[in-house]
Every structure is written in C-alpha cells, then in structure tokens.
Amino acid sequence: MNTSQLRFRRKLGDALYGEVMECELRPTALQRQRMLSLPLNKQLIVAVKCISPPYANDMRDRHEAARALDDPLQECRVARLLANSEGGHANVVRSYFHFHQHDCLYLVTEYCAHGDLYTHLTTTTPSGSMDECTSVHFMRQILTGVDFLHRQLGIAHRDLSLENVLMHDGECKISDFGLSVGVGTRCQGPAGKAYYMAPEVVAGGEYDPVKADIWSLGVMWFILLTGSPLVSVASRQNEAFVALEECGVAAVFESWKFTDRLSTAIVQLISQMLTVSPDQR
C-alpha cells in the first residue's frame, strides 16, 4: 500500500509524533477481501496517523528516561495483531494497514466520527457527568474491549483514559496502543496520564500492567459518574490520595453526596477496581 490510495479530506488533530488525517481510501480488490468484503464502489473513510520515526526517536532520546513515551513500533505490532484477529472487536478501533513511505510511518485505521468519550461527556451532558445507567452502557463496552485485549490479544494498554476511547454511532472504541505491552510483562516507571495512573505506577516500582489497567478503568468510571478525577495523582504525597487509601472510594462517593444516586453494586464494583493494593484489586 502507498499514499496514492489515500485522498486527503481534512486534518483531525495532532499526534505526539505527527498528525492524524481523515482520508478516503481506495482499496485494491485484495485489500477489500481483508476488510471484511467491503462492497464494491463504496466510499471508505479512514483515519490515517502519519508518524515521523526520526522525530519520534529524537523525542524519545531527549525525554526523561523515568517516564514512558509512545512507541510507534509498538503501535505497528498491535496494528498487525488487530488486523490478523479475524475481525477484531467492536469496541477496539479496527486496524486496516500500516506502511512506510518517504521516511514516514502511516497507520490506517477505522474512522470514528464522533470524537472521544471525554469530549462527549463534557459537551453533551449538562452536568458534565452521567447517571448510573448511562455510565454502565458505556463502561460495559469499554470493559469488553479491554477484556478482548487482555485475553485474546495478550495486550495490556497502559494508557486507558476517556480521551483514548473514540466514539462512532454510539459505540465506544479503544484506541492508541503506543504504550501497550504484553500481559506478562513486568513494567517499571510511570506511563499514561497522571489522573489515570495506578498508585504502583506512580511509585515507579515494578508492576503488573493488567492490574494497572483495571485501576485506570475504575478512574474512568468514577469520572463518568462525578465529572471529576478521583485524585490528581495517586501518591502518598497527595492528601486526597491518603484519605482515599484510608477511607475507600465509597466514602468519597458519600462525601460528594453521590451515594443516593448510585446502587450498592456499582459502588462496590468501582471500589474493588480502585483498591490501592494491586494484589487485592
């Protein structure tokens, strides 16, 4: 594949090492077969992430070693896994192709027309939060997508956030795999967005990325319900986190006067996801 098969429509945004574009793809007959028998003559709109590997390498070399940065090659590895996974999963952004041309790496993926879940939350809900039933609708999709990544692909995401869940026709689709690792990997050092990092990730020691993903999912659910992050950073240097560790998430819901709006089952589930000790999470 090459860029001659892509017709630029508009820029969607900037990426860490380049930009993301909306394009029309003109697939070959063989490519149509790989793309679940796309009907002939049907216009296919895709998202194309254009990455400069030299720029990425330079940024990664200059970046502080203690904090992980997106790895374009890992995105390619996951893209290959997704492309070969017999249709992928409805709640994970589908990967079509990736290729190199003119010192750039192009990732061609499913186009999601309705932005990310964080923007959806802040622009379509008057209070900036959701009721329990609506949150369950979205989180069920995200959880099944993450379960597919963990169990079927053997991938832990490490950067789960509302911002990395894209929306298309009411469906949630997990995206951005530049920080992902194999589920059996023992990781070390901060990775992801501060609001969503598990305590053991913030601490900088060795951790299980699957357990860290579960914490991030709990934070995502908490934000959907309250419109606010749980803590700015899950560190014992943060007073709010110390209070959370002592009293638990249920006490936070109660002090914020959310208890009457939430079922006991949901409070218990989120509390288990946000247990500070990863061994008990």
C-alpha positions in Angstrom: 0.0 0.0 0.0 1.1 3.6 -0.5 -0.3 7.2 -0.2 -1.6 7.2 -3.8 -4.5 5.1 -2.4 -5.4 7.9 0.0 -7.3 11.1 -0.7 -6.9 13.7 2.0 -10.1 15.2 3.3 -9.2 17.1 6.5 -6.8 17.1 9.4 -8.3 15.6 12.6 -5.6 16.6 15.0 -2.0 16.4 16.1 -0.4 13.2 17.3 2.7 13.0 19.5 5.0 12.4 16.6 2.9 13.7 13.7 -0.7 14.2 12.8 -4.0 12.4 12.2 -5.9 12.9 9.0 -9.3 11.9 7.7 -8.8 10.3 4.3 -10.8 8.4 1.6 -9.2 5.0 0.9 -9.3 3.4 -2.5 -8.6 -0.2 -1.6 -7.5 -2.8 -4.1 -9.5 -6.0 -4.6 -7.2 -7.9 -2.3 -7.5 -5.3 0.4 -11.3 -5.3 0.2 -11.2 -9.0 1.0 -9.1 -8.3 4.1 -11.5 -5.6 5.1 -14.5 -7.9 5.6 -15.6 -7.9 2.0 -16.3 -4.2 1.7 -18.9 -3.7 -1.1 -17.5 -2.5 -4.5 -17.7 1.2 -5.2 -18.4 2.0 -1.5 -16.6 5.1 -0.3 -14.4 4.2 2.7 -13.4 6.9 5.1 -10.4 6.1 7.3 -8.2 7.7 9.9 -4.6 7.9 9.0 -1.9 8.6 11.6 1.2 9.9 9.9 4.3 9.5 12.2 7.9 10.6 11.6 10.1 7.9 13.1 13.2 10.1 13.1 11.3 12.7 15.1 9.9 10.1 17.4 13.4 8.6 18.0 14.8 12.1 18.7 12.0 12.9 21.2 12.4 9.5 22.9 16.2 10.1 23.2 15.7 13.5 24.7 12.8 12.6 27.0 13.4 11.7 30.7 14.1 8.0 31.0 11.9 7.7 34.0 8.7 8.2 32.0 7.5 6.1 29.1 6.7 7.6 25.8 4.5 6.2 23.0 6.4 3.7 20.8 5.4 3.9 17.1 6.8 0.4 16.5 4.6 -1.0 19.3 1.6 0.7 17.6 2.6 -1.2 14.5 2.8 -4.5 16.4 -0.6 -4.1 17.9 -2.0 -2.9 14.5 -0.7 -6.2 13.0 -2.3 -8.2 15.8 -5.6 -6.4 15.3 -5.5 -6.8 11.5 -5.0 -10.5 11.9 -7.6 -11.1 14.7 -10.5 -12.3 12.5 -12.5 -9.1 12.5 -11.1 -7.7 15.8 -13.6 -6.4 18.3 -16.5 -4.0 18.0 -15.1 -1.9 20.9 -11.5 -1.7 19.7 -10.6 0.6 16.8 -10.1 -1.6 13.8 -6.6 -1.5 12.2 -6.5 -1.9 8.4 -3.0 -1.4 7.2 0.3 0.3 8.1 3.2 1.1 5.7 6.4 3.2 5.4 6.8 5.9 2.7 9.2 8.9 2.4 10.5 8.5 5.9 7.0 8.4 7.4 5.0 5.7 9.0 1.3 5.6 8.1 -1.2 3.8 10.3 -4.6 3.3 8.5 -7.5 2.6 10.9 -11.2 2.8 11.3 -12.6 6.3 11.3 -14.6 7.3 14.4 -16.8 10.3 13.5 -17.9 11.4 17.0 -14.7 12.3 18.9 -13.6 10.9 22.2 -15.6 9.9 25.3 -14.2 12.7 27.4 -15.4 15.3 24.9 -18.7 13.5 24.7 -19.0 13.7 28.5 -18.1 17.4 28.8 -20.1 18.7 25.8 -23.3 16.6 25.7 -24.2 16.2 29.4 -25.3 19.4 31.1 -23.7 18.5 34.5 -20.6 17.1 32.9 -21.4 13.6 34.4 -23.7 10.7 33.6 -26.3 8.8 35.5 -25.5 5.2 36.6 -27.5 3.6 33.8 -25.8 5.6 31.0 -22.4 5.0 32.6 -23.0 1.3 32.6 -23.9 1.4 28.9 -20.6 2.9 28.0 -18.4 1.1 30.5 -19.8 -2.3 29.5 -18.5 -1.7 26.0 -15.1 -0.5 27.2 -14.7 -3.4 29.6 -15.5 -6.0 26.9 -13.0 -4.3 24.6 -10.3 -4.4 27.3 -11.1 -8.0 28.1 -10.5 -8.8 24.4 -7.2 -7.0 24.5 -6.1 -8.8 27.7 -7.4 -12.3 27.0 -7.4 -12.6 23.2 -4.5 -10.4 22.1 -2.5 -10.7 25.2 -2.0 -6.9 25.4 -2.2 -4.5 28.4 -3.0 -1.0 27.2 -1.2 1.1 29.9 -2.9 4.4 28.7 -6.6 3.8 29.2 -8.5 7.0 29.6 -11.7 8.7 28.4 -9.6 10.6 25.9 -8.4 7.3 24.4 -11.9 5.9 23.8 -13.3 7.1 20.5 -17.0 7.3 19.6 -18.8 6.2 16.5 -22.5 5.8 16.1 -22.9 5.3 19.9 -20.2 2.7 20.2 -17.0 3.1 22.3 -13.8 2.1 20.6 -10.5 1.8 22.4 -7.5 3.4 20.6 -3.9 4.5 21.0 -1.6 1.5 21.7 1.8 3.2 21.8 2.3 2.4 25.5 0.9 -1.2 25.4 2.9 -4.2 26.4 2.3 -8.0 26.7 0.2 -9.0 29.6 3.0 -11.0 31.2 5.4 -8.0 31.2 6.7 -6.7 34.5 6.7 -3.0 33.9 8.6 -0.2 35.7 8.2 3.6 35.7 5.3 5.9 35.1 3.2 5.5 31.9 0.0 7.2 30.8 -1.9 10.2 32.0 -1.5 11.3 35.7 -5.2 11.2 36.6 -5.5 7.6 35.5 -2.2 6.1 36.8 -2.4 3.4 39.4 -0.6 4.0 42.7 2.1 1.4 41.9 2.7 3.0 38.5 3.2 6.5 40.1 5.5 4.9 42.7 7.9 3.9 40.0 8.5 0.3 41.1 7.8 -2.9 39.2 4.1 -3.5 38.5 1.6 -5.7 36.6 0.2 -3.7 33.7 -3.1 -5.7 33.7 -3.8 -4.6 37.3 -2.8 -1.0 36.4 -5.4 -1.1 33.5 -8.1 -2.1 36.0 -7.3 0.9 38.2 -7.5 3.2 35.1 -10.9 1.7 34.2 -12.1 2.5 37.7 -11.0 6.1 37.4 -12.7 6.3 34.0 -16.0 5.1 35.6 -15.6 7.5 38.5 -15.2 10.4 36.2 -18.2 9.4 34.1 -20.3 9.4 37.3 -18.9 12.5 39.0 -17.4 14.6 36.3 -14.2 14.9 38.3 -11.0 12.9 38.6 -10.6 10.8 41.7 -7.3 12.4 42.7 -4.8 14.5 40.7 -2.1 11.8 41.3 -2.3 8.5 43.2 0.7 9.2 45.5 1.0 9.3 49.3 2.4 12.9 48.8 -1.2 13.8 47.8 -3.5 14.4 50.7 -6.6 13.4 48.8 -5.0 10.0 47.9 -4.0 9.4 51.5 -7.7 10.0 52.5 -8.8 7.6 49.7 -6.4 4.9 50.9 -7.7 5.3 54.5 -11.4 5.5 53.8 -12.0 4.0 50.4 -13.9 5.1 47.3 -17.3 4.5 48.9 -16.5 7.3 51.4 -15.6 9.6 48.6 -18.9 9.0 46.9 -20.7 9.6 50.2 -18.8 12.8 51.0 -19.5 14.1 47.5 -23.2 13.2 48.0 -23.4 10.7 45.2 -24.5 7.7 47.3 -28.2 8.3 46.8 -27.8 8.2 43.0 -25.7 5.0 42.8 -26.6 1.4 43.5 -24.6 -0.5 46.1 -23.4 -2.9 43.4 -21.8 -0.2 41.4 -20.2 1.4 44.4 -18.8 -2.0 45.4 -17.5 -2.8 41.9 -15.8 0.6 41.4 -14.3 0.2 45.0 -12.8 -3.1 44.0 -11.4 -1.7 40.8 -9.9 1.2 42.8 -8.4 -0.9 45.6 -5.0 0.6 46.3 -3.2 -2.7 46.7 -2.9 -4.3 43.2 -2.9 -7.8 44.8 -6.4 -7.2 46.2 -7.7 -5.3 43.1 
